[in-house]
Amino acid sequence: MFLPVSNGRCGRWRDHRQVIDGILRRVRTGVQWRDFPQRFGPWKTVYEGHRLWSADGTWERLLQQVQAAADAAGEIDWDVSVDSTVVRAHQHAAGARTGPPSAPARQRGPKRQKTRAKRRGRACSPGWGGGAGGEGLGRSRGGFTSKLHLSTDGRCRPSSLVATGGQRTDCTQFRTVPEKSRVPRVGSGRPRTKPDSLAADKAYSNSPCREYLRRRGVRHSIPEKTDSRAARLRKGLRGRRPSGFDAERYKKRNTVARAINRLKQSRAVATRHDRRGYVFLGTATTAALLIWLRS
């Protein structure tokens, strides 16, 4: 239903089950594509399948469908927690081309490029590119790193993922991560995007994050920073009222740390080997999909 179907012009597709088994093997072990076991078929076929399905959002749609089935069965705990984790980038992750992901060596005309994209049934590029910064790579205290920003439900399952450079602060992606979590309805209706409550650590304790949650009407538990509290007290009556903080709700924030631990059991996520940012995000989404299917 979500995987491509041969149009009869370019030959038959290899069995999708064999390709998916190869992709899952690589996500779990982190093996290099060229060292792939022969029983999964040619390594280029498995790699191209993973690359194309990461580019056109196939892995994200599969994750949303699994979440929709769980939501219809009432198995999702909507007490969401948000956090991020740093992923060390291997030296093989460097050296991506600065052009668009699908840019060929010889430039094609716009009409021919559009025709070929239409035949494949997907866009030419997912919008990544432009050097290390455009591929979600950066320099941080850990060295050459990437950062995964994620939100999880109350059962330690990743709901949405965003990849950036390792030097990006957590609060810059605070709006992007919850808004990317869209759980479709099994029947009619809009996808659910609003959680019952949200918990985050002090990295998200600032006015823009709190105002965003107030506008959406989301109850939140975010501790106040020590310097922010001291500055508020120095202002006296001109200072704002202290933000509400539910200590009991905040204790459930350990779910996101446990979800990160489960996510990094996949070695291709714990250490980044993918050069392209959208391929690495597809790898992390595939690992999250496995967590949902196993739970």
N, C-alpha and C positions, 0 to 999 in steps of 0.2 A: 504493500500500500504506500509506503514512504520511500522505498528504494527504487532506483531507476529501472525502467523496462526497456529492453532492446527494441529499436524501431525497425529492425530488419535490414538496415542499410549497411551497417558496420560489423556484421557478424554477431554471433551470440555472446551474451554476457557469461562470464564464469559464475559458477554456483555462488550465490550470495552467502550461503551458510559457510562455505569454505573461506571466503574472504573475511567474513565477520569473525570467524574463529581465529584467523591469523591476526586480525587487528586486536582482538582481546588478548591474544598471547603476547603481542608486542607491548600493549599497555600494562600488562601485569609484570612482565620481565624486564622491559626496557632494552631488549636486544636490538642491535643495529639491523636496519632493513636488509642489508646485503647478506647478513648471516642468518637469514630466516630459514627454518626447516622446509625441505622440499614438499612435505605433505600438504602444506598450505598453498601450493602453487607458486608461480613466479613472484618474487618479492616486489617487482614493479607493479604488478596488478594489485597486490594488497595495499601498497603504498598509495597508488593513484585512487583506489577506492576510499581510503581514509582521508586523503587530501580533498577530494571532490565533495565527500559528504560533510567534511568540516567546513568547506567553503559555502555550500548552499544551505547550511543549517539543518541538515538531516538529523544529526545527533541531538540537536536542541529540540527538534520536533518530537523525536522519539522519547526524550526525557519528559516533555510536556504531556505526552499521551499517557505515560506511566503514572505521572502525578495526577492526571485527570481521573484515571481509574481508581487510584488510592483515595482521592478526595470524594468520589462518588460513594465509596465504601465507608467513608468516615474514618479513614486511617491516617489522616494528616493532623498533626498537632500544630496549630497556627500561632503558637508562641515562638516567634522567630528570633533568632540571634544572628548578629552580623559581626564579622571579623575578617582578618586577612592573614596570609602566611607567605613567607619569602621562600622562593624556590631557586636553588643554585643552578645557574646555567652552565652546562658543559661547554668546552671550547668548540665542540661541533655545532653548537647553536649559533655561532657567529658566522658572518660572511654571507648573509642573505642579500639578494639583489635589491637595489634601491628603487626599482620600478615596481609596477603593479604585479601581483602574484602570477597572473596568467599572461604577462607581456611576452610575446615571442621575440626571437632575435631579429626577425625581419618584420617591420611594421606592416600590418594589413590594413586594408581600407575599412572604413566604418561599416559599409554595407556588408562586406564579406565577414567581418568580425561578428556582426549582429546575427547573420545567418547561421554561422557555426554555433554561436551560443544558443540560438533557438533550437537547433537540432539536438544539442546536448540536454536541453530542458533546464538550464541553470545559468546564472550570471557568470560573466567572464572572471570576475574577481570579487571577493567579499569586502573590499575596502580597506585592506591592510597594506602596508608598504611604506617605504620612506626611511630606510636606515634602521639602526638598532632601536631608536626611540619609537619608530612606527611599528616595530615588531614586538613591542612589550619587553624590551631588554634595557637595563640600566645599571648604573653603578651605585652600590649601597655599602654599608659596613661589611656585608658578607661577600663583597666583590661583584662579579658579573652575575646579576640576578634578575629574576622576574618576580612579580608578586601576584598572587591569586586573591582577589576579594570575593567573598562568598557570603551567602545567607543560608541558614539551615532551619529546618523545622524542629519541633521538640523531640523528635526521634533520631537525631543525629544524621539526617540525610540532607545533602546539599540541594538547595532549591534553585539557586542561580549563581553563575560564576562570571567574573570579569578579570581579564589579565592585563596588567600594566607593567611598567618598568619597576625594578626593585626599589627605586628611590622615591616613588610616589607615596604620599601620605595617605592614611586610611580614609580620612574625612573627605578627600576629593572625589571618591567614588561612592559616597554614602547614598546619594540619590539614585545612582545608576543601578546599584546592586538590587535594592528592593523593587524598583520599577521593572527590572528584567525578569523578575519572578512572575510569570503569568500562567496560571493553572486553568486550562480550558474546562468548560462545563461539558458533561457527557451529553446532555440534551441541549436545549436552546439557552441562550444567555451569554453575557459577556464573561471573559476570563476573570478569575479572581486574582486580584493584585494586592489587596489590603489585608494585612495580618491582624490577629486579635491583639497582640502586644509585641513589642520589640525590645531586646536587650543588647547593649553594646558597652564596650569599655571606655576608659577616659579619652582614648584617641578620637572619639566622636563627640566629646563634650564641648560643643561650641554653639553659638547662637543660631547659625544657619541650619545646622542639623536639627536642633530642637524646634525651630520655627517650621521647618518642613514637615516634621511629624505632627505638629499641632494643626497645620492646615489640612492634613489628611485625616485628622481625628484618630491617630494611632497612639495608644497608651505605650509609654516607653519607660525603661529603667536604665538611665545612664548616670554614673556617678559624676559628681562635680569635681573639677580639678582643684588642687590646693591653692594655686595662685589665683584662680578665678574666684574662689570663695573669699580669699583675703582682699582682693580688689573690690568685691561687692560689699564687704563689711566696712572698708575704708570710706566708701561713698555714703554710708549712713542711710538717711531717708531717700537719697537719690539713687541708691542701688536697687536692683531688681529683687523681687522675692526669690527665695531659694527654690530651685526646681524640685518637683516631687520625685522621690526616689523610693522604690519598693525593694527593700533588701531581700525579701523572700523570692521575689520574681528574679532578681539578679543572680540568685544562686543557680538558676537553670541555664545560665550563660555558658556553663561548661559543655553544653551540647555542641557548640560550634567548634570548640577545641577537640572534642572527641571525633567530630566529623572530619576535621582536618587530618587527624591521625589515621582514620580509616581511608581517607582519600590518598594519603601519601604511602599507603601500603602498595599502591601501584607504582612501580619504580620509574615508569615513564613520566609520572607526575612529580615524584619526589626530586628528580633531577631532570632538568629540561635538556633534551637533545634536539628538539625541533627548531629549525631555523625560522620558520614562518610563525607569526603570532597566532593566526587563525588555526593553524594545525595544532599548536600546543593547546589552545583553548578547546579544540575538538577532542584532544586526548584527555584533558581533564573532564570534559562533559561525558565522555565514554566511561571514565572511571566512576563518575557520579551516577550514571545510568546503571552500572553494575551494582552499586550500593542499594539503589532503589529496588532492583529486581531481586536481590538476595534478601531484602527485608520484607 
